[in-house]
Amino acid sequence: MTASSDRLLRRTLWGNAVFSVISGIVLAAFAGPFAALATEAPLSVAGVELAIVFELLGVGVVVFGLIAAWAASRETMPRGWARAVFAADVAWVAGSALVLMLLPAAWSAIGIAGIVVVALIVADIAVLEYLGLRRLSAAA
């Protein structure tokens, strides 16, 4: 494997890491205001207030970003970890669609826009990760 064969994947993982850590910190720090803006009325998920769900989700996204950064920083690209990051991104996009379909009346226009914008960003990142993984496989 040459440096050029993993450049796209490595750079995409770094971008994913930066986006994830920053957005996770912002989501956790401002979970209350985001929850208030995202819904028309108070919402709980499995009996847990949406603000707490957002806080936990934000912390999880930070951890995910740190994993993506770790994978990107390895001298030899850990393909299994890179595939796991890609799979998690695909799952995020699918989960976003499910959340919008299962709870359509719960979200405000701002909430829907937020979910869609983040899902589109993650989908773009996933496409680049997919291309990077294919390029890495072709070089092997």
Contacts in CASP RR format, 6 or more apart in sequence:
PFRMAT RR
TARGET T0000
AUTHOR 0000-0000-0000
METHOD contacts of the structure
MODEL  1
MTASSDRLLRRTLWGNAVFSVISGIVLAAFAGPFAALATEAPLSVAGVEL
AIVFELLGVGVVVFGLIAAWAASRETMPRGWARAVFAADVAWVAGSALVL
MLLPAAWSAIGIAGIVVVALIVADIAVLEYLGLRRLSAAA
1 76 0 8 1.000
1 77 0 8 1.000
1 136 0 8 1.000
1 139 0 8 1.000
1 140 0 8 1.000
2 139 0 8 1.000
5 135 0 8 1.000
5 136 0 8 1.000
5 138 0 8 1.000
5 139 0 8 1.000
5 140 0 8 1.000
6 77 0 8 1.000
6 132 0 8 1.000
6 135 0 8 1.000
6 136 0 8 1.000
6 139 0 8 1.000
8 128 0 8 1.000
8 131 0 8 1.000
8 132 0 8 1.000
8 135 0 8 1.000
9 77 0 8 1.000
9 82 0 8 1.000
9 129 0 8 1.000
9 132 0 8 1.000
9 133 0 8 1.000
9 135 0 8 1.000
9 136 0 8 1.000
10 72 0 8 1.000
10 77 0 8 1.000
11 72 0 8 1.000
12 125 0 8 1.000
12 128 0 8 1.000
12 129 0 8 1.000
12 132 0 8 1.000
13 68 0 8 1.000
13 69 0 8 1.000
13 71 0 8 1.000
13 72 0 8 1.000
13 82 0 8 1.000
13 85 0 8 1.000
13 129 0 8 1.000
14 68 0 8 1.000
14 69 0 8 1.000
14 72 0 8 1.000
15 68 0 8 1.000
15 125 0 8 1.000
16 65 0 8 1.000
16 68 0 8 1.000
16 85 0 8 1.000
16 89 0 8 1.000
16 125 0 8 1.000
16 129 0 8 1.000
17 65 0 8 1.000
17 66 0 8 1.000
17 68 0 8 1.000
17 69 0 8 1.000
17 72 0 8 1.000
19 121 0 8 1.000
19 125 0 8 1.000
20 61 0 8 1.000
20 62 0 8 1.000
20 64 0 8 1.000
20 65 0 8 1.000
20 68 0 8 1.000
21 61 0 8 1.000
21 62 0 8 1.000
21 65 0 8 1.000
21 66 0 8 1.000
21 69 0 8 1.000
23 58 0 8 1.000
23 61 0 8 1.000
23 118 0 8 1.000
24 57 0 8 1.000
24 58 0 8 1.000
24 59 0 8 1.000
24 60 0 8 1.000
24 61 0 8 1.000
24 62 0 8 1.000
25 58 0 8 1.000
25 62 0 8 1.000
27 34 0 8 1.000
27 54 0 8 1.000
27 55 0 8 1.000
27 57 0 8 1.000
27 58 0 8 1.000
27 61 0 8 1.000
28 54 0 8 1.000
28 55 0 8 1.000
28 57 0 8 1.000
28 58 0 8 1.000
28 59 0 8 1.000
28 62 0 8 1.000
31 51 0 8 1.000
31 52 0 8 1.000
31 54 0 8 1.000
31 55 0 8 1.000
31 58 0 8 1.000
32 51 0 8 1.000
32 54 0 8 1.000
34 51 0 8 1.000
34 54 0 8 1.000
35 43 0 8 1.000
35 49 0 8 1.000
35 50 0 8 1.000
35 51 0 8 1.000
35 53 0 8 1.000
35 54 0 8 1.000
36 51 0 8 1.000
37 108 0 8 1.000
37 110 0 8 1.000
37 111 0 8 1.000
38 50 0 8 1.000
38 107 0 8 1.000
38 108 0 8 1.000
38 110 0 8 1.000
38 111 0 8 1.000
38 114 0 8 1.000
39 50 0 8 1.000
39 106 0 8 1.000
39 107 0 8 1.000
39 108 0 8 1.000
39 111 0 8 1.000
40 105 0 8 1.000
40 106 0 8 1.000
40 107 0 8 1.000
40 108 0 8 1.000
41 106 0 8 1.000
42 49 0 8 1.000
42 50 0 8 1.000
43 49 0 8 1.000
43 50 0 8 1.000
43 103 0 8 1.000
43 106 0 8 1.000
44 50 0 8 1.000
45 53 0 8 1.000
64 85 0 8 1.000
64 88 0 8 1.000
67 81 0 8 1.000
67 84 0 8 1.000
67 85 0 8 1.000
68 85 0 8 1.000
70 81 0 8 1.000
71 77 0 8 1.000
71 78 0 8 1.000
71 81 0 8 1.000
71 82 0 8 1.000
71 85 0 8 1.000
77 136 0 8 1.000
79 133 0 8 1.000
79 136 0 8 1.000
82 129 0 8 1.000
82 133 0 8 1.000
82 136 0 8 1.000
83 133 0 8 1.000
85 129 0 8 1.000
86 126 0 8 1.000
86 129 0 8 1.000
86 130 0 8 1.000
86 133 0 8 1.000
89 122 0 8 1.000
89 123 0 8 1.000
89 125 0 8 1.000
89 126 0 8 1.000
89 129 0 8 1.000
90 126 0 8 1.000
92 119 0 8 1.000
92 122 0 8 1.000
93 119 0 8 1.000
93 122 0 8 1.000
93 123 0 8 1.000
93 126 0 8 1.000
96 115 0 8 1.000
96 116 0 8 1.000
96 118 0 8 1.000
96 119 0 8 1.000
96 122 0 8 1.000
97 119 0 8 1.000
99 115 0 8 1.000
100 107 0 8 1.000
100 112 0 8 1.000
100 115 0 8 1.000
100 116 0 8 1.000
107 115 0 8 1.000
END
